[in-house]
Amino acid sequence: SQRNLLSFQVMLRCFVSRSLLTNPVAGQTRKMSGGSLAGSQSSLAGKVAIVTASTDGIGLAAAQALGQRGAHVVVSSRRQSNVDKAVALLQSEKIQVTGTTCNVGKSEDRERLVNMTVEHCGGIDILVSNAAVNPFFGNIMDSTAAVWDKILDVNVKAAFLMTQLVVPHMEKRGGGSVVFVSSVAGYQPMQALGPYSVSKTALLGLTRALAPELAQSHIRVNCVAPGIIKTRFSQALWHDEDVLDELKKQLSIKRVGEPEEIGGVIAFLCSKDASYITGETITVTGGMSCRL
């Protein structure tokens, strides 16, 4: 009826007004992290991207995907030899790259990574926080305080502290994009990987906590939750055929994912094509049922 329509319109106006009052960013029309939505192989030209733990696996694939779209990528890991190999590979693919050693669990290394990037590249537009450790495999009740300290320090605390370091530099450039690499285990804890799974759940919350605050600076914060991906880090899950066969039963796409399939999603989240996406987690799991 006409009365119901008028009531709905009044409610809608009240809701929108309240949303704009409680979240001023919702009322801004300026696009975050770029202009038009046209995607291309040069869609990230002129951007500078830090990718942590980026000399193999998902981190390297993310660096490749960002670099192929025109970004200058800064790769790092704890060993110089691994950095050198990654830099040589990316250079052979005509990607602009700078490399350095970095243990993200150490404050001096995080600061050096950020300072070096600003000095060499002029600023920072993108952070892909990929570094993670898992020193424990077994019953969660057997895990020690040292295990929890190590996992939370690197997987969660360092992810936040890296973000804290890069945000002022992103603000100077008018905005940016942060992507955390979580895991399907963040939604459905994996047996024998309890503490690691909890740390990945924390990244889902960190994404949601940071997104509304940083949106005011035109910085988008998103997350990727990979499933079983063929990397050295997850080798225990896919190397054994019997274990893999059991895992495949949970998948719609009956195979292990490739690092490049995560790298592409990360690059999308950092691009103008994702300019209206923030506070979200994209699960890339081959159809594994982990959430509605």
Salt bridges, closest charged atoms under 4 A:
ASP56 OD2 - ARG232 NH2 2.98
ASP109 OD1 - ARG112 NH2 3.73
ASP125 OD2 - ARG173 NH2 2.85
ASP153 OD1 - LYS157 NZ 3.30
GLU246 OE2 - LYS249 NZ 2.83
GLU261 OE2 - ARG255 NH2 2.64
